[in-house]
C-alpha cells in the first residue's frame, strides 16, 4: 500500500460515510462536506509524513489516544463540577453516572481531589461545603503531582506541548541549541517528557510556526538561521 493510499484509508476511517437514515437536509452538500473533511485529513497526514517521515497510521493512532485522554479529562472535570460546585444542590450521582455511561460507583471514583482543585482554579470559586459545614479544600499539590493539576493550582493554563515549546525556545534563545543544530526528535521528546506523539509534535509545530526551527525530509528538524540567541528572531 502506498503512503497516499494509507492516508486516504485512514481519512475514510476517521470520517466515515453516514447511514442513509442519518442524512438530513441537502444530501449533496453533506457529501461535499464529508469529502472535504477526508481530503483535509489525508492532506495533513501526508504533510506530516513528508515533513517528519513519521508513519501516518501511527500518527493517527497517537492523535486518537490524545483525544481520548482529553475526553477522559473533560469527563472527570465535569463530574467534579456536577458533584462539588453546582448550587444550591449538586447533581445526583445516579444522573451523572447515566449521562457518562458509568456505574454509580464508577462516577463516584472517576474524579479525584486534584480535579476538584482544577475546577476551582478554572471557575475561580470554592467547591460546595461538605455535610459537616466545612468547605472542601483542594488538596495540597507536591512537585510530583500531575502537571495539569499543578498548573491549575498556580492558575496558569499551560499545556504540555507549550512546556516543550517553551523549553526548546529557551534553549534556542540562550544558544544552547545554535543555528543549524539538530532539534530533539518527536520520539526523543516523547521519552523525555512522557507525552504522546501528538503532544510532542504539537510542541515542535509551535516553533516551526514561529520560524525558529525547520524540517528537512529524511534528515530531521534543525534550528533556523533566524533564531538570534538572547533575543527575538531576526
N, C-alpha and C positions, 0 to 999 in steps of 0.2 A: 504494500500500500504506500503510495506516495505521501509526502507531507501535506500536500494540498488536499488529497482525499481524506487524510486523517483529520485535518482541521474542519473540513466540510461535514464529516460524520459527527464529530463532537458537537458542532453547531446545531445539527439536527436533533441530537440527544438533549441539548440544553434548551432548545426552542422547538419542541415537538408540535406537530400539527394537531389542532384541537379536534375533538369528536364533532361530527356534523351537527349534533344537537346543541353543542356549546357555542356555536357561531350565531351571533345576533347582529342585526343591522346590515351594513354593507359588507357582504362576504368577500367581494373583490378587494376592498380596501383593507380588510383584515388579513387577507392573503399577502398583499403587498407589504404590509407592516411586518408580518412574520418573516417574509423573505429578506427584508431589510435587516431585521434583527439577526437572522442567521448569518447574513453576509458580514455584518459588523463583528460578530463573534469570531467567525472564521478569519477575517482580516486581522483582527487583534492577535489571535493565536499565531498566525503566520508571521506577523511583525515581531512578536516575541522570539519566535524560532530564528528569524533572520538576524535579530539583534543580539541574542544571547546563546543561540544554539541549544536552547532547552526544549525538551520533548513536549509537544503540545498537550498530549494526554496527561502527562504528569503535572503540567501546569494547571490544566482544568481540574484535576483531582485535588490538587493543593488549594485552589481557589474555592472549590466546593467545601472543603474542610474548614476553610477560613469563614465562609458564610455560615456554616453550621455552628461554629464556635461563637460567631457574633449573634446568631439567633438564640443560642443557648444562654448567652449573657443577657440578652434583652428579656428573655422569659424570666430569668431569675430576678432581674431588677423590677419587672412588672409585678411579679408575685410579692416581692418585698414591699413594693408600693401599696398594693391592694390590701395587704395584711397589716402594715405598720404605719401607713400615712393617711389613708382616706378617712376624713372626718365627716360626721361625728362618730360613725361606726365603721369598722373595717369590713371588707367583703367576707362573706362566709367562705371557709376553706373549701367546702364541697363545690361551691360555684366556681371558684378559681381553678380547682382541680379539673372539673369537667371542661372548662374552656381551654385548658392547657393539655388535655388528653392525658392527665396524670391521675394516679390514685390519690386519695386524701393524704395518706402518709407521704407519698412522693412529693406532693405540693408543699407539705409542711417542712420537709427537709431539703427542698430544692434550693432555697436561698439561705445564705449564712449571714453572720453579723457584718461581714465585710460588704455585702450587697446593701444592707441597711445603711451602712456608712456612706456608700457611694450614692445612693438615692438621696440621702440627707444633704450631701455636698452639691448634687446637681440641682435639687429643688430649693436649697438654702433654707431648710426648716427642719425641725426636730421630729422624730417619729412620735407616734401616739404614746401617752402614758401607759405603763403596764397596769395590771389589775391591782397592784399594791399601791398605785398612785404615783409612782416614780416614773419619770421619763426614761425610756430606753436610751442608754448611752452607746454610741458607736464604739466598737472595740478599739483598743489601742493597737496601732499597727507598728510592727517592727520592720527592720530592714529586710527581713526575709519574707514579708508579706507579698502577695501578688502585685505586680507592677501597676495594674489598673486600679487596684484598691488603694495603693499608696498614693497614686496621682490624685485619686478622688479625695483622699484625706487632706492633701495640700491645696485642693481647689483648682488644680490645673488640669485641663483636658489635653493630656499628651498621650499619644498612641505609640505603640512600639515602633512602627515604621518611622515615625517622626523622631524618635530617640536615635534610631540607627542613622537617619539622615543627619541629625544634629551632630552626632559624634564624628561621623565621617567628614562633615563640613568643617568642623573644628580642626581635624587633622590636616585638612587641605589648607585652611586659613593659616595654621601655625607653621606649615611647611613640613610637617611630619610625613605628609603624602605630597611630594613635589609634583610639579607638572610633568606629565609623561609616565609617572609611576602607575603600576597596576593597582586597581582597587580590589578589595576582597570580593571573591565571587559570591553568588547567591548562596551556594551550598556552604561556603565558609561562614557567611553571616548567619545562616540557619543554625549552624553548630555553635557559633559564638554566643548568640542571643537566645537560642532555644525557641525560635519562631518558625512559623510555616513559610513555605516557599513564597507565597503571595505577599506576605508581610515584608520579607527581605527584599523582594523585587520592587515593592512599592517604595521602600526606603531609597533604593538606588534611583528609581524613576524620579523622585523629588530632585535629586542632584542633576540628573540628566536634563530635566525641565529648566533648571537654573543654569544650565550650560557649564556646570563645574566639572562634569565628567562626560565621557562619550564611550560608545561601544563599537568595537571593530569585530565584525562577524568572524567567528572561528578563532579569535585571538584573546578576547576578553574586554574588560572595561578599564579605562585609563583616566587619569586626571587631565583635564583640558588645559590648554595654554592660557586661558582667560582667568584662571584662578590665581589671584595675587595673594601670597602669604601675608597675613597680618592685616588684610583689608578686604574690600569688596571686590567682586570680579571686575577685571579691566575691560 
